[in-house]
Amino acid sequence: MLLARYQHEYIEAGCDEAGRGCLAGPVFAAAVILPHDFNHHLLNDSKQLTEDVRYQLREEVEKKAISYAVASCCNQEIDNINILNASFLAMHRAIAMLSIKPQFLIIDGNRFNKYQSIPHHCIVEGDAKYYSIAAASILAKTYRDDYMKKIAAEHPEYDWHSNKGYPTIKHRNMVLQMGHTPYHRRSFRVTEPQLEMKFSVS
C-alpha cells in the first residue's frame, strides 16, 4: 500500500513526468496536493496500470485533489536544453500553476533542480511508494497520451496513436525512412532497429 506523506509538517506536493524516452512530442509533468486522508486501492505507478484504469484514476484524482496542475515542455525546448532539464522545467511549470503553494515537494526519481525556495526530496520509484507522486504520474501520462492521440491524425504513418511517440520498431523505421516531423526531438538519435524494444505505451 502506498504512503500518504513523506513528512507531515508542511503542505506537500508530489511531482512526476511522462514522456522522457519518446522520440516525438512534449514531455509532460504534473504536481498534485492530496488530502491527508486520501487513499485508493488501485492508485499506483501509471506504468503498472491499464489505460482504462489510468483514466478512471485521473477522474478520481482531479475530483479529490486539493490542488493539481499539468504542464509540458515542447520538443523544441527539449532539443534546446536537453530532456533532463526539460523534465525539471515542466515540473516547475506545473508547481507554479498550483492554486495552493506547496511547502515541500516529493519528486519521482533521483535528481531535481530546486524550485524557488521550496525544499524537496527525490524518491526513486516514488510513483510506487507515495499517493501524490502516483497521482502526478497518472495525470502526466494521460494528458500526454491525449496530446499524442490528437496530433497522431496529422502524421498517421508514425503510429503515435498506438506508440505515443516511444521508439518502437515501427516508429524508428518510419523516422529513418521519412525523416522528422515538426513534433520530433531532433536531438534524439534514431538508429536502425535490431531487436524489439520493450516500452510501456498502452
C-alpha positions, 0 to 999 in steps of 0.5 A: 500500500502506498504512503500518504506523506513523506513528512507531515509538517508542511503542505506537500506536493508530489511531482512526476513526468511522462514522456522522457524516452519518446522520440516525438512530442512534449514531455509532460509533468504534473504536481498534485496536493492530496488530502491527508486522508486520501487513499485508493486501492488501485492508485499506483505507478501509471506504468503498472496500470491499464489505460482504462484504469489510468483514466478512471484514476485521473477522474478520481484524482482531479475530483479529490485533489486539493490542488493539481496542475499539468504542464509540458515542455515542447520538443523544441525546448527539449532539443534546446536544453536537453530532456533532463532539464526539460523534465525539471522545467515542466515540473516547475511549470506545473508547481507554479500553476498550483492554486495552493503553494506547496511547502515541500515537494516529493519528486519521482526519481533521483535528481531535481533542480530546486524550485524557488525556495521550496525544499524537496526530496527525490524518491526513486520509484516514488510513483510506487511508494507515495499517493501524490507522486502516483497521482502526478504520474497518472495525470502526466501520462494521460494528458500526454497520451491525449496530446499524442492521440490528437496530433497522431491524425496529422502524421498517421504513418508514425503510429503515435496513436498506438506508440505515443511517440516511444521508439518502437520498431515501427516508429524508428523505421518510419523516422529513418525512412521519412525523416522528422516531423515538426513534433520530433526531438531532433536531438534524439538519435534514431538508429536502425532497429535490431531487436524489439524494444520493450516500452510501456505505451498502452 
